[in-house]
Amino acid sequence: MIVASLFNGLWQGALIVALTYASSKLIARRSAATRYALWLAGLIALVVVPVATSVSDAGAQLLRAFAAPPAHAGFTVALLPARAGVQHARDWLAGAATWILLGWLLGVAINVARLAVSFVRLERIRRRAQPLPLAGCDVYACDDLAVPIVAGLSDPLIVVPSDLAARLSPADFRRVVEHERAHVRRRDPLWNLVQRVIEATLFFNPWVRIAAAALSNEREAACDDWVVARTGSADEYAACLAALAQMLRTQKLPLLAASAYRSRHALVARIERLCAGGPRRLTVNAYTLGGTIVLFIVATLALQAFSPVLALTPAQTGIQNISSGTSYVAAACARPSVEAQVRSAAAPSPPHGFKVRGFVTVAVTIASNGRVVRTSVLHSSGDATVDAAVVTAARTSTYSPKIVNCTPVEGQYVFRADFEPSP
């Protein structure tokens, strides 16, 4: 299931990012806060949607629930041993899945270690920071910093370089502090942690990188809007950022630190945005966010309904729950190696009045205990509802496992249904 989810995320991520981008550009053009919320929802969807489509076929069940009652149409069902090429491909994927999983776990471990190091660095900065009473009770100074940051998760502190107040005018220093206070008000340290954990978990997925980069940019833009609302001048704040870009030296910041100055390129983009002017909305548009989440849910159901090849679903209620393959071994040791066998084939229930003529073949993977662990459509009829009916029949049939050297192992069968449309 984990490997299936990881692979599903590589192609489903394109759909999620496209939906998020369209919503952010077409609907939420005025509000950086709304665009930030959309990209955060999109980043979370990059985790949830592939998992949902790998472990559930709720979309297919919903489609069948709204379909018309089945007709008494003519069809025949044949269970055939899986073709050698299909079986070899499955065996190769099964072997590769272990290495893929190990590689993924190693990458996650490395990235989680980086987050742990970042947390330690932030705690060290918090301990060394000294209060700046004239700047406010929430502002601290530290010699180890080159740029202002927000440090901490549960009780975040604004920490600035020790000499920053002396190098800036009081008005510009206030603008810098207001930007960091906006991070605290918006709970950005906590959401930044969520972002970094997702990036660490799905480090290999390019769509996660795209969504995370957009999320970081919109977070800073939303905080810039807070500063303009508090100080009243976008041009003066843009000039402040330009001065900071010349004044502050580059520093590799902890991953968990919320900061406005991670790169000069992003800083230039923010200055251009401020100079462009235009209305700014500080609150999230709940209708836009809710509508985009609904789009994600609809996309998930559609993927579950029309992508049976990639669905990895648990056994259905019609499949016999066999906890052990011992009885099969006892019966088959006279023939120590036999293919998986069908015990009871379920009949497909095609939609009423269907006009499909042809056949559907479904590769059924049978576990060593006789359970169906996954199915994939090898040959489609061209009609999604007919395909779904055959997949359901394949899943609800019961099987005995493949035996190799008197040991039950995972095997395959090809479930085929030949259809004649009802008159």
C-alpha angles and dihedrals in degrees: 000000000000094000091046090052092049092052093043089055092059094065101022089054089069090061093046094049091046092053092047093047092049092050093047094049102037103035109019102043095128100047124064088183090059092045089051091052090049094052091046089053089046092051091052090046089056086066101037103042098055090047092048093050091047099051103030140047094193090134092056091047091049090050091052092046091060094042121104119264113279121265127225094255127163118258140142128216124212128182112206133178112263115264115260093243092053092047093048090049091050091048091050092049091046090054094044092048091069092054092044090052092048092048091049092049090050091051092048091050092052093049094046088051088054090053090050091052089049091052091051091050092051092050090051091052091049092052094049097043118107125208121258101208095185091057096049138278093279097054123091135176129221133183092214094067131084096182135031117265142171108240125198138027112231096029106018122196129204106233122186133178111277094241098042096096091053093049097049133059114253091252094051092045088053090052091052091050092046090055091054091045088055088058089054094047092050092048089237095157090062094045090045087057090053089050093050093048091053090047090050092049097045097032093142096054113097092199090061089054091051093048093045092051091050090046092053092048094049091047091058092043090053091051090048088056089054090054093050090049091052099042101030101223124092093179094054091047090050089053089050091054091048090053091049091051089059095040106044122074122225115266132177103238128205112268092236094053117104105219138160096216111060095127139007091227092059089045091055091050090052092050091052091050092051092049091051089064122193133141119312127205117203098193129071117256100235093195093056093046093046092047092052091050089052088053089054091051092048090048090051093051091046092051090049091049100044104028104063090147091070098036116111105193135176121248116285126236093259092063115094113247104231114177096189140027093214095111091052092050092051091051096044104043089095082063102032095191121044134151124248113281133210115238100181124004117210119219118239118242107216120195120273114274095005117172100202118129117188138048143291124212123197125189108223119199112209120202123222090262094054097258124134107243100176144352134203131187111242097177122021127209090216091248116096094206093051090047090050091051091053092046090052091050091049091051095047095049117097125235144182116231130252114267123215117179090344091305123115111236137168113286142163143237131186113231110205128187121187113203135204114186119243115258 
